[in-house]
Amino acid sequence: MDLSQISESLQRDAVWVVFLNVLLQQAGLPVPAVPTLLLAGSLAASPSQLANILAAAIVASVLADWMWYLAGRAFGYRVLAGLCRLSINPGSCVNQTEARFIRWGLGSLVVAKFIPGFSTVAPPIAGALRMGLPGFLLAAAAGAALWAGAALAAGWLLRQEVHSLVGVLDRQSGGALLVLLGIVAIWLGWKLWQKYRFRKLAAVPHITPDELLAAQAAQRPLLLLDLRGPAMVAENGAIVGATLAEHDRLLDAVGDWPKDQLIVTLCACPEDAGAIQAARRLLDADYQTVRPLKGGYEAWLATANANP
């Protein structure tokens, strides 16, 4: 099917095409929705049809967000951890996401659709934090309306330019495919480069849970920074002797701790990403001995239970 046929199909079934496209994207599948919204906006025959398409996009987005909200409410922090494990770059999906969500509150849901990555993790965080459902749905709907409305309005206002671009792409379908493949290759290369950078960043000495427990038993001076999010701390309890910390306020958590004494960073995130990032920041701030905990909270918990 060429682009002209796709445009005709979209013009005929715009409401359902937009609904399914937005639903699949907001459910977490790598299906871009903005190009569809732009094209649908440019093909709308009247403002009333444009309003119907917008309503379909809002309903689809809120429905997907509601499902993620329920998942977060039922399974708690494990949902966010699972989403982060799907990330090509685990360093981009760590506990500060939750801290920022808490700081921004409902407003974070309104702007979430405009922030890549945050759009998917915000609803399960809201569920895990037991945010009230009416407020969540209202904020999710407002965010969806702004996001989808902006794309549809751009398509409507620039419909002549969009139609011209579709015509050019239709005539140069082979070249357009190469350009698309090039863009995908650049995006994938950028992500893999970020992953490579994280691997280099992770090359910092770690401390094992056994070594940490031995140091605590020997009463060696050490500062244990717990970087887990508030939802997980509330769900599983605080760690005795640990100091709760946020990535954005890391130096405040360290306080006046001597720079020549041991600091251990702990998180509950894929590949210890948050703990490694925090350790690197403290080392850059001239703290001499900073060690991420190998295996994170789960490893610490298993070791602590085996050595009561």
PAZAPA-4460 file (N, C-alpha, C; in steps of 0.05 Angstrom, whole numbers, plus 32768, in hexadecimal, padded with zeros to 4 digits):
% residues 308
    n_x    n_y    n_z   ca_x   ca_y   ca_z    c_x    c_y    c_z   seq   type   mol
   8011   7FE8   8000   8000   8000   8000   8012   8019   8000     1      M     A
   800E   802C   7FED   801E   8044   7FEC   8013   8059   7FFE     2      D     A
   8021   8070   8000   8019   8085   8013   7FFE   8091   800D     3      L     A
   7FF8   8093   7FF3   7FDE   809F   7FEC   7FC7   808D   7FF5     4      S     A
   7FCB   8072   7FF3   7FB6   8060   7FFD   7FB4   8061   801B     5      Q     A
   7FCB   8064   8029   7FCB   8066   8046   7FBB   8080   804E     6      I     A
   7FC0   8095   803F   7FB2   80AE   8045   7F94   80AB   8041     7      S     A
   7F8C   809E   802B   7F6F   8099   8026   7F63   8088   803C     8      E     A
   7F72   8074   8045   7F67   8063   805B   7F65   8072   8074     9      S     A
   7F78   8083   807A   7F77   8093   8092   7F61   80A7   8091    10      L     A
   7F5C   80B3   807A   7F47   80C7   8077   7F2C   80B9   807B    11      Q     A
   7F29   80A0   8072   7F10   8092   8075   7F0B   8088   8091    12      R     A
   7F1F   807E   809E   7F1C   8072   80B9   7F2E   8080   80CE    13      D     A
   7F2F   809B   80CC   7F43   80A9   80DC   7F3F   80A4   80FA    14      A     A
   7F26   80A4   8104   7F21   80A2   8120   7F2D   8087   812B    15      V     A
   7F27   8071   811C   7F30   8057   8126   7F4D   8053   8122    16      W     A
   7F58   805D   810C   7F75   805B   8108   7F85   8069   811E    17      V     A
   7F7C   8082   8124   7F89   8091   8139   7F86   8084   8154    18      V     A
   7F6E   807A   815A   7F68   806D   8173   7F7C   8055   8177    19      F     A
   7F7D   8044   8163   7F8E   802C   8166   7FAC   8033   8167    20      L     A
   7FB4   8047   8157   7FD0   804F   8156   7FD9   805A   8171    21      N     A
   7FC9   806C   817C   7FCF   8078   8196   7FCE   8064   81AC    22      V     A
   7FBA   8052   81AC   7FB8   803D   81C0   7FD1   802B   81C1    23      L     A
   7FD9   8023   81A9   7FF1   8011   81A8   800A   801F   81B1    24      L     A
   800D   8039   81A9   8025   8047   81B1   8026   804C   81CF    25      Q     A
   800F   8054   81DB   800E   805A   81F7   800F   8040   8208    26      Q     A
   8009   802A   81FB   800B   8010   8209   8028   8007   820B    27      A     A
   803A   8015   81FC   8056   800F   81FE   8063   8003   81E5    28      G     A
   8053   7FFF   81D0   805E   7FF4   81B7   806C   800A   81A7    29      L     A
   8082   8004   8199   8091   8018   818A   8082   8020   8170    30      P     A
   806B   802B   8173   805A   8033   815C   8057   8052   815D    31      V     A
   8064   8061   814C   8062   807E   814E   8045   8088   8148    32      P     A
   803C   809A   8159   8020   80A4   8155   8020   80C1   814A    33      A     A
   8035   80D0   814F   8034   80EC   8147   8031   80EF   8128    34      V     A
   8040   80E0   8118   803C   80E2   80FB   801F   80DC   80F2    35      P     A
   8013   80C9   80FF   7FF7   80C2   80F9   7FE5   80DA   8100    36      T     A
   7FEA   80E6   8118   7FDA   80FC   8120   7FDD   8114   810D    37      L     A
   7FF6   8119   8105   7FFB   812F   80F2   7FEC   812B   80D8    38      L     A
   7FEE   8112   80CE   7FE0   810C   80B4   7FC2   810D   80B7    39      L     A
   7FB8   8103   80CE   7F9B   8103   80D3   7F91   8120   80D5    40      A     A
   7FA0   8131   80E2   7F98   814D   80E4   7F97   815B   80CA    41      G     A
   7FAB   8154   80B8   7FAB   8161   809E   7F95   8157   808C    42      S     A
   7F8A   813F   8091   7F75   8133   8080   7F59   8138   808B    43      L     A
   7F57   8143   80A3   7F3C   8148   80AF   7F2C   815B   809C    44      A     A
   7F13   8153   8097   7F02   8163   8085   7EF6   817B   8092    45      A     A
   7EF4   817A   80AD   7EE6   8190   80BB   7EF0   8191   80D8    46      S     A
   7EEB   81A7   80E6   7EF2   81A8   8102   7EE5   8193   8113    47      P     A
   7ECC   818C   810B   7EBE   8177   811B   7ECB   815C   8118    48      S     A
   7ED5   8155   8100   7EE4   813C   80FC   7EFE   813D   810C    49      Q     A
   7F0B   8154   810C   7F23   8158   811B   7F1E   8153   8139    50      L     A
   7F07   815D   8143   7F00   8159   815F   7EFB   813B   8165    51      A     A
   7EEF   812D   8152   7EEA   8110   8156   7F05   8101   8157    52      N     A
   7F18   8108   8146   7F32   80FB   8146   7F40   8101   8160    53      I     A
   7F3E   811A   816A   7F4B   8121   8183   7F3F   8111   819A    54      L     A
   7F25   810F   819A   7F17   80FF   81AF   7F21   80E2   81AF    55      A     A
   7F24   80D7   8197   7F2D   80BB   8195   7F49   80B8   81A0    56      A     A
   7F5B   80CC   819A   7F76   80CB   81A4   7F77   80CD   81C2    57      A     A
   7F66   80DE   81CD   7F65   80E2   81EB   7F5C   80C8   81F8    58      I     A
   7F46   80BD   81EE   7F3B   80A4   81FA   7F50   808E   81F9    59      V     A
   7F5D   808B   81E2   7F71   8075   81DF   7F88   8079   81F2    60      A     A
   7F92   8092   81F4   7FA8   8098   8206   7FA1   8093   8223    61      S     A
   7F8A   809D   822B   7F81   809A   8247   7F7C   807C   824E    62      V     A
   7F71   806D   823A   7F6D   8051   823F   7F87   8042   8244    63      L     A
   7F9B   8048   8233   7FB5   803B   8237   7FC2   8044   8252    64      A     A
   7FC0   805D   8258   7FCB   8067   8271   7FBD   805A   8289    65      D     A
   7FA3   8057   8287   7F94   804A   829C   7F9C   802D   82A1    66      W     A
   7FA2   801F   828B   7FAB   8003   828E   7FC7   8002   829C    67      M     A
   7FD9   8015   8294   7FF3   8016   82A2   7FEF   801E   82BF    68      W     A
   7FDD   8030   82C4   7FD7   8039   82E0   7FCF   8021   82F1    69      Y     A
   7FBC   8011   82E6   7FB3   7FF9   82F5   7FC9   7FE5   82F9    70      L     A
   7FDB   7FE2   82E5   7FF1   7FD0   82E8   8004   7FDA   82FE    71      A     A
   8009   7FF4   82FF   801A   7FFF   8314   800D   7FFC   8330    72      G     A
   7FF3   8000   8331   7FE5   7FFD   834A   7FE5   7FE0   8354    73      R     A
   7FE3   7FCD   8341   7FE2   7FB0   8349   7FFE   7FA5   834F    74      A     A
   8012   7FAD   833F   802C   7FA0   8341   8042   7FB2   834C    75      F     A
   803B   7FCB   8350   804D   7FDE   835D   8066   7FE3   834C    76      G     A
   807C   7FE5   835A   8095   7FED   834F   80A0   7FDA   8339    77      Y     A
   8097   7FC1   833A   80A1   7FAD   8327   809A   7FB4   830A    78      R     A
   8083   7FC3   8306   807C   7FCB   82EB   8090   7FDF   82E0    79      V     A
   8098   7FF3   82F0   80AC   8006   82E7   80C6   7FF9   82E2    80      L     A
   80CE   7FE6   82F3   80E8   7FD8   82EF   80E7   7FC8   82D5    81      A     A
   80D0   7FBC   82D0   80CD   7FAC   82B7   80CF   7FBE   829E    82      G     A
   80C3   7FD6   829F   80C4   7FE8   8289   80E1   7FF2   8285    83      L     A
   80EF   7FF7   829A   810B   8000   8298   811D   7FEB   828C    84      C     A
   8117   7FD1   8292   8128   7FBC   8286   8125   7FBA   8268    85      R     A
   810E   7FC4   825E   810A   7FC4   8241   811A   7FDA   8233    86      L     A
   8125   7FED   8242   8133   8003   8237   814E   7FFA   822B    87      S     A
   8154   8005   8213   816F   7FFF   8207   8185   800B   8219    88      I     A
   817F   8021   8225   8193   802E   8237   8188   802F   8253    89      N     A
   8190   801C   8265   8184   801B   827F   818B   8034   8290    90      P     A
   81A1   8041   8289   81A8   805A   8297   8194   8070   8294    91      G     A
   8183   806E   827F   816F   8084   827A   8155   807F   8289    92      S     A
   8153   8069   8297   8139   8062   82A4   813F   8058   82C0    93      C     A
   8142   806B   82D3   8149   8064   82EE   8137   8072   8301    94      V     A
   813D   8070   831C   812A   8078   8330   8124   8096   8331    95      N     A
   8134   80A7   8324   812E   80C3   8325   8114   80C9   8316    96      Q     A
   810B   80B7   8304   80F2   80BA   82F7   80DB   80BD   830B    97      T     A
   80DC   80AC   831F   80C7   80AC   8333   80C9   80C5   8344    98      E     A
   80E1   80CD   834C   80E5   80E4   835D   80DA   80FD   834F    99      A     A
   80E0   8100   8335   80D6   8117   8326   80B8   8116   8323   100      R     A
   80AD   80FE   8320   8090   80FC   831E   8083   8106   8338   101      F     A
   808F   80FE   834F   8084   8106   8368   8086   8124   836B   102      I     A
   809C   8130   8362   80A0   814C   8366   808D   815C   8355   103      R     A
   8087   8153   833C   8075   8162   832A   8058   815B   832E   104      W     A
   8052   8144   833A   8036   813D   833F   8026   8139   8326   105      G     A
   800C   8141   8327   7FFA   813E   8310   8004   814C   82F7   106      L     A
   8013   8161   82FB   801D   8170   82E4   8030   815F   82D3   107      G     A
   803D   814B   82DF   804F   813A   82CF   803F   812A   82BB   108      S     A
   8026   8122   82C1   8016   8113   82AF   800D   8124   8297   109      L     A
   800A   813E   829C   8001   8150   8287   8017   8153   8272   110      V     A
   8030   8154   827B   8047   8159   8268   8054   813E   8260   111      V     A
   804C   8128   826B   805A   810E   8267   805B   8107   824A   112      A     A
   8046   810C   823A   8045   8104   821E   805A   8111   820D   113      K     A
   8064   8128   8217   8078   8137   8207   8095   812F   820F   114      F     A
   8098   811C   8222   80B2   8114   822C   80B7   80F7   8225   115      I     A
   80C8   80F1   8211   80CD   80D5   8209   80D4   80C4   8221   116      P     A
   80C8   80AD   8223   80CE   809A   8239   80BC   809F   8251   117      G     A
   80B9   80B8   8259   80AA   80BE   8271   808C   80B8   826D   118      F     A
   8083   80BB   8254   8067   80B6   824D   805E   809A   8256   119      S     A
   8070   8086   8253   8069   806A   8259   806B   8064   8277   120      T     A
   807F   8070   8284   8084   8068   82A0   8072   8078   82B4   121      V     A
   8068   8090   82AB   8059   80A0   82BE   803F   8093   82C8   122      A     A
   802F   8087   82B7   8016   807A   82C1   801A   8064   82D6   123      P     A
   802D   8051   82D1   8031   803C   82E6   803C   8048   8300   124      P     A
   804D   805D   82FE   8056   806A   8317   803E   8076   8326   125      I     A
   802C   8083   8317   8014   808E   8324   8004   8078   8332   126      A     A
   8002   8061   8326   7FF4   804B   8332   8002   8040   834A   127      G     A
   801D   803D   8348   802D   8033   835E   802C   8046   8376   128      A     A
   802A   8060   8371   8029   8074   8387   800C   8078   8390   129      L     A
   7FF9   8069   8386   7FDD   806A   838E   7FD1   8086   838A   130      R     A
   7FD9   8093   8373   7FCC   80AC   836C   7FAE   80A7   8368   131      M     A
   7F9E   80BA   8370   7F81   80B7   836D   7F79   80B4   8350   132      G     A
   7F68   80A1   834A   7F61   809B   832E   7F53   80B3   8320   133      L     A
   7F40   80C1   832C   7F34   80D8   831E   7F48   80ED   8315   134      P     A
   7F5A   80F4   8328   7F6F   8108   8321   7F82   80FE   830C   135      G     A
   7F89   80E4   830D   7F9A   80D8   82F9   7F8D   80DA   82DD   136      F     A
   7F74   80D1   82DB   7F67   80D1   82C1   7F64   80ED   82B6   137      L     A
   7F5E   8100   82C7   7F5B   811C   82BE   7F75   8127   82B3   138      L     A
   7F8B   8122   82C2   7FA5   812B   82B9   7FAE   811D   82A0   139      A     A
   7FA9   8103   829E   7FB1   80F3   8286   7FA1   80FD   826E   140      A     A
   7F88   8103   8272   7F78   810D   825C   7F81   8129   8253   141      A     A
   7F88   813A   8266   7F92   8155   825F   7FAC   8152   824F   142      A     A
   7FBE   8141   8258   7FD8   813D   824A   7FD3   8132   822E   143      G     A
   7FC1   811F   822C   7FBB   8113   8211   7FAF   8128   81FF   144      A     A
   7F9E   8139   8209   7F91   814D   81F9   7FA6   8161   81EE   145      A     A
   7FB9   8169   8200   7FCE   817C   81F7   7FE0   816F   81E2   146      L     A
   7FE8   8156   81E7   7FFB   8148   81D5   7FEE   8142   81BA   147      W     A
   7FD7   8135   81BA   7FCA   812E   81A1   7FBF   8147   8193   148      A     A
   7FB4   815A   81A3   7FAA   8172   8198   7FBF   8182   8189   149      G     A
   7FD7   8183   8195   7FED   8192   8188   7FF4   8186   816D   150      A     A
   7FF6   816B   816C   7FFD   815D   8153   7FE7   8161   813E   151      A     A
   7FCD   815D   8146   7FB7   8160   8133   7FB5   817D   8129   152      L     A
   7FB8   8190   813B   7FB7   81AC   8133   7FCD   81B3   811F   153      A     A
   7FE5   81A8   8124   7FFB   81AD   8112   7FF5   81A2   80F6   154      A     A
   7FEA   818A   80F6   7FE2   817E   80DC   7FCC   818E   80CE   155      G     A
   7FB9   8198   80DD   7FA3   81A8   80D2   7FAD   81C2   80C6   156      W     A
   7FBF   81D0   80D5   7FC9   81EA   80CD   7FDD   81E7   80B6   157      L     A
   7FEB   81D1   80B5   8000   81CD   80A1   7FF7   81B8   808D   158      L     A
   7FDD   81B6   8088   7FD3   81A0   8077   7FDE   81A1   805A   159      R     A
   7FE2   81B9   804F   7FED   81BB   8034   800A   81B0   8034   160      Q     A
   801A   81B7   8048   8035   81AE   8049   8036   8190   804E   161      E     A
   8024   8186   805F   8024   8169   8064   801C   8159   804B   162      V     A
   8008   8163   803D   8000   8156   8024   8016   8156   800F   163      H     A
   8025   816C   800E   803B   816E   7FFB   8051   815A   8002   164      S     A
   8056   8158   801C   806B   8145   8025   8063   8129   8020   165      L     A
   8049   8122   8024   803F   8107   801E   8042   8101   8000   166      V     A
   803C   8115   7FF0   803F   8111   7FD3   805C   810C   7FCB   167      G     A
   806E   811C   7FD6   808B   8118   7FD0   8094   80FC   7FD9   168      V     A
   808C   80F4   7FF2   8094   80DA   7FFC   8088   80C4   7FEB   169      L     A
   806F   80C8   7FE1   8062   80B4   7FD1   8071   80B0   7FB6   170      D     A
   807A   80C6   7FAB   8088   80C5   7F91   80A5   80BA   7F95   171      R     A
   80B0   80BF   7FAC   80CB   80B7   7FB1   80CC   80A2   7FC7   172      Q     A
   80BA   808E   7FC5   80B7   807A   7FDA   80D1   806C   7FE1   173      S     A
   80E1   8065   7FCC   80FA   8057   7FD1   810D   8068   7FE2   174      G     A
   8110   8082   7FD9   8122   8094   7FE8   8117   8099   8004   175      G     A
   80FD   809B   8007   80F1   80A0   8021   80F6   8089   8034   176      A     A
   80F5   8071   8029   80FB   8059   8039   8117   8059   8043   177      L     A
   812A   8061   8031   8146   8063   803A   814A   8078   804F   178      L     A
   813D   808F   804C   813F   80A3   8061   8134   8099   807B   179      V     A
   811D   808B   807A   8111   8081   8093   8124   806C   80A0   180      L     A
   812F   805B   8090   8142   8047   809B   815A   8055   80A6   181      L     A
   8163   806A   8099   817A   8079   80A4   8174   8086   80BF   182      G     A
   815C   8091   80C1   8154   809D   80DB   8152   8088   80F1   183      I     A
   8147   8071   80EA   8145   805B   80FE   8161   8052   8106   184      V     A
   8173   8050   80F2   818F   8047   80F8   819D   805C   810A   185      A     A
   8199   8076   8105   81A5   808A   8115   819B   8089   8132   186      I     A
   8180   8085   8134   8174   8084   814F   817F   806B   815E   187      W     A
   8180   8054   8150   818A   803C   815D   81A7   803F   8165   188      L     A
   81B7   804B   8153   81D3   8050   8159   81D7   8062   8171   189      G     A
   81C6   8077   8173   81C7   8089   818A   81C1   807A   81A4   190      W     A
   81AD   8069   81A3   81A6   805A   81BB   81BC   8046   81C3   191      K     A
   81C7   8039   81AF   81DD   8026   81B4   81F6   8034   81BE   192      L     A
   81FA   804D   81B4   8211   805C   81BF   820C   8064   81DC   193      W     A
   81F3   806B   81E3   81ED   8070   81FF   81F1   8058   8210   194      Q     A
   81EA   8041   8205   81EF   8028   8214   820D   8023   8218   195      K     A
   821C   8028   8203   8239   8025   8205   8245   8038   821A   196      Y     A
   823B   8051   821A   8244   8065   822E   823D   805B   824A   197      R     A
   8225   804F   824D   821E   8045   8268   8230   802E   8270   198      F     A
   8237   801D   825D   8249   8007   8263   8264   8012   826E   199      R     A
   826E   8027   8261   8287   8033   826B   8283   8040   8286   200      K     A
   826C   804C   828A   8266   8059   82A3   8264   8044   82B9   201      L     A
   825B   802C   82B2   8257   8016   82C6   8271   800A   82CF   202      A     A
   8288   8011   82C2   82A2   8006   82C9   82AD   8013   82E1   203      A     A
   829E   8012   82F7   82A7   801D   8311   82A6   8006   8325   204      V     A
   82B9   8005   8338   82B9   7FEF   834B   829F   7FEE   835B   205      P     A
   8294   7FD6   835E   827B   7FD2   836D   8282   7FC6   8389   206      H     A
   826E   7FC5   839A   8270   7FB7   83B3   825A   7FA2   83B4   207      I     A
   8260   7F8A   83BD   824C   7F75   83BE   823B   7F78   83D8   208      T     A
   8223   7F6C   83D8   8213   7F6D   83F1   8221   7F61   8409   209      P     A
   8230   7F4B   8405   823F   7F3F   841B   8254   7F52   8426   210      D     A
   8262   7F60   8414   8276   7F74   841D   8269   7F8B   842C   211      E     A
   8252   7F93   8423   8243   7FA9   8430   823B   7FA0   844C   212      L     A
   822F   7F88   844F   8226   7F7F   8469   823E   7F7B   847C   213      L     A
   8255   7F72   8471   826C   7F6E   8482   8277   7F89   848C   214      A     A
   8276   7F9D   847B   827F   7FB8   8483   826D   7FC4   8498   215      A     A
   8253   7FBF   8495   8240   7FC9   84A9   8243   7FBB   84C3   216      Q     A
   8248   7FA0   84C2   824C   7F91   84DB   8266   7F99   84E9   217      A     A
   827A   7FA0   84DA   8293   7FA9   84E6   8292   7FC7   84EE   218      A     A
   827B   7FD3   84EA   8277   7FEF   84F1   828B   8002   84E3   219      Q     A
   8291   7FFB   84CA   82A1   800D   84BA   8291   8025   84B3   220      R     A
   829C   803D   84B4   828C   8055   84AC   8285   8054   848F   221      P     A
   826B   8053   8489   8263   8054   846D   8247   8061   846C   222      L     A
   8242   806C   8455   8228   8079   844F   821A   8069   8439   223      L     A
   8203   805E   843F   81F4   804E   842C   81DD   8060   8421   224      L     A
   81DF   8066   8408   81CB   8077   83FB   81B6   8065   83EC   225      L     A
   819D   8067   83F5   8188   8057   83E9   817A   8068   83D4   226      D     A
   817D   8060   83BB   8173   8070   83A5   8158   8065   839A   227      L     A
   814C   8052   83A9   8132   8047   83A0   811D   805E   83A1   228      R     A
   8109   805B   8390   80F4   806F   8390   80E2   806C   83A8   229      G     A
   80D3   8081   83AF   80C1   8081   83C6   80AC   806A   83C5   230      P     A
   80A3   8063   83AD   808F   804E   83AC   809A   8033   83B5   231      A     A
   80B3   802E   83AD   80BF   8014   83B4   80C7   8014   83D2   232      M     A
   80D0   802B   83DC   80D6   802D   83F8   80BD   8028   8409   233      V     A
   80A7   8035   8400   808D   8031   840F   8083   8014   840C   234      A     A
   8088   8008   83F6   807F   7FEC   83F1   808F   7FD7   8400   235      E     A
   80AA   7FDB   8401   80BB   7FC6   840C   80CA   7FCF   8425   236      N     A
   80C7   7FE7   842D   80D3   7FF0   8446   80EE   7FFC   8442   237      G     A
   80F6   800D   8456   8110   801A   8455   8126   8007   845D   238      A     A
   813F   800D   8455   8156   7FFD   845D   8162   800A   8476   239      I     A
   8165   7FFA   848B   8170   8004   84A4   818C   800F   84A0   240      V     A
   8190   8028   84A8   81AB   8034   84A6   81B0   8042   848B   241      G     A
   819D   8040   8479   81A1   804D   845E   8195   8069   845F   242      A     A
   819F   807A   844D   8195   8095   8449   8187   8096   842E   243      T     A
   816E   809E   842F   815F   80A1   8416   816A   80B8   8406   244      L     A
   816D   80B4   83EB   8179   80C9   83DB   816B   80CA   83C0   245      A     A
   816C   80E2   83B3   8162   80E6   8398   8179   80EE   8387   246      E     A
   8178   80E6   836E   818E   80EE   835B   8190   810C   8358   247      H     A
   817A   811A   8358   817A   8137   8354   8185   8145   836D   248      D     A
   8185   8138   8384   818E   8144   839D   81A3   8132   83AB   249      R     A
   81B4   8127   839B   81C7   8114   83A5   81DB   8120   83B9   250      L     A
   81E6   8137   83B3   81F9   8144   83C5   81EC   814D   83DF   251      L     A
   81D2   8153   83DE   81C4   815A   83F7   81C3   8141   8409   252      D     A
   81BF   8129   83FD   81BD   8111   840D   81D8   810A   8419   253      A     A
   81EE   8110   840B   8209   810A   8416   820F   811C   842D   254      V     A
   8206   8135   842C   820B   8148   8441   8228   814E   8446   255      G     A
   8231   814C   845F   824D   8151   8466   825D   8138   846A   256      D     A
   8254   8122   845D   8263   8109   845F   8280   810C   8456   257      W     A
   8293   8102   8465   82B0   8105   845D   82B5   80F9   8441   258      P     A
   82C4   8107   8432   82C9   80FE   8416   82DC   80E6   8414   259      K     A
   82E9   80DF   842A   82FC   80C8   8429   82F0   80AF   8435   260      D     A
   82D6   80AF   843B   82C9   8097   8447   82B5   808B   8433   261      Q     A
   82AF   8072   8438   82A0   8062   8425   8283   806B   8422   262      L     A
   827A   806D   8409   825E   8072   8402   8255   805C   83F0   263      I     A
   823E   8050   83F6   8232   803A   83E6   8218   8044   83DB   264      V     A
   8214   8042   83C1   81FB   8049   83B4   81EB   8030   83AC   265      T     A
   81D2   8031   83B1   81C0   801A   83AC   81A7   8023   839E   266      L     A
   819F   8013   838A   8186   8019   837C   8177   7FFF   8376   267      C     A
   8160   8002   836B   8150   7FEA   8362   814A   7FEF   8345   268      A     A
   815E   7FED   8334   815B   7FF4   8318   816D   7FE2   8307   269      C     A
   8166   7FDF   82ED   8175   7FCC   82DC   8193   7FD3   82DB   270      P     A
   81A3   7FBE   82DE   81C0   7FC0   82DC   81CC   7FD5   82EF   271      E     A
   81BF   7FD9   8306   81C8   7FEC   831A   81CD   8008   830F   272      D     A
   81BD   800F   82FA   81C2   8028   82EC   81C2   8041   82FE   273      A     A
   81AD   8043   830E   81AB   805A   8320   81C2   805C   8334   274      G     A
   81C9   8045   833F   81DF   8045   8353   81FA   804D   8346   275      A     A
   81FE   8043   832D   8217   804A   831F   8218   8068   8318   276      I     A
   8201   8072   830F   8201   808F   8308   8206   80A0   8321   277      Q     A
   81FA   8098   8337   81FE   80A7   8350   821B   80A5   8359   278      A     A
   8227   808D   8357   8243   808A   835F   8255   809B   834E   279      A     A
   8250   809C   8334   8261   80AC   8322   825F   80CA   8329   280      R     A
   8247   80D3   832F   8243   80EF   8337   8253   80F6   8350   281      R     A
   8252   80E4   8364   8260   80E9   837D   827E   80E8   8379   282      L     A
   8288   80D5   8368   82A4   80D4   8362   82AD   80EE   8354   283      L     A
   829D   80F8   8343   82A3   8111   8335   82A3   8129   8348   284      D     A
   8295   8126   835F   8294   813B   8373   82AA   8137   8388   285      A     A
   82BE   8125   8382   82D6   8121   8392   82D2   8110   83AA   286      D     A
   82BC   8101   83AB   82BA   80EC   83C0   82CB   80D4   83B7   287      Y     A
   82DC   80CB   83C8   82F2   80B9   83BF   82EA   809C   83BD   288      Q     A
   82D8   8092   83CE   82D1   8076   83CE   82B2   8073   83CC   289      T     A
   82A8   8070   83B4   828C   806D   83B0   8287   8053   83A1   290      V     A
   8276   8041   83AB   8272   8027   839F   8254   8022   839A   291      R     A
   824C   801D   8382   8230   8013   837D   822E   7FF7   8389   292      P     A
   8216   7FF0   8393   8211   7FD5   839E   820B   7FC3   8387   293      L     A
   821A   7FAE   8384   8217   7F9B   836E   81FD   7F8B   8371   294      K     A
   81EB   7F8D   835D   81D2   7F7E   835F   81BB   7F8F   836B   295      G     A
   81C2   7FA6   8376   81AD   7FB8   8380   819D   7FAD   8398   296      G     A
   8185   7FB8   839B   8174   7FB2   83B2   816E   7F94   83B4   297      Y     A
   8168   7F88   839D   8160   7F6B   839E   8177   7F5A   83A8   298      E     A
   8190   7F60   83A0   81A7   7F51   83AA   81AB   7F56   83C7   299      A     A
   81A8   7F6F   83D0   81AB   7F76   83EC   8196   7F67   83FD   300      W     A
   817E   7F67   83F3   8168   7F5A   8402   816D   7F3C   8405   301      L     A
   8176   7F2F   83EE   817B   7F12   83EF   8191   7F0C   8403   302      A     A
   81A6   7F1C   8403   81BD   7F17   8414   81B5   7F1C   8432   303      T     A
   81A6   7F32   8436   819E   7F38   8451   818C   7F22   845D   304      A     A
   817A   7F17   844D   8168   7F02   8456   8178   7EE8   845B   305      N     A
   818E   7EE4   844C   819E   7ECC   8450   81B1   7ECE   8468   306      A     A
   81B5   7EE7   8471   81C7   7EEC   8488   81B8   7EFD   849C   307      N     A
   81A3   7EF2   84A8   8194   7F03   84BB   81A4   7F0A   84D4   308      P     A
***
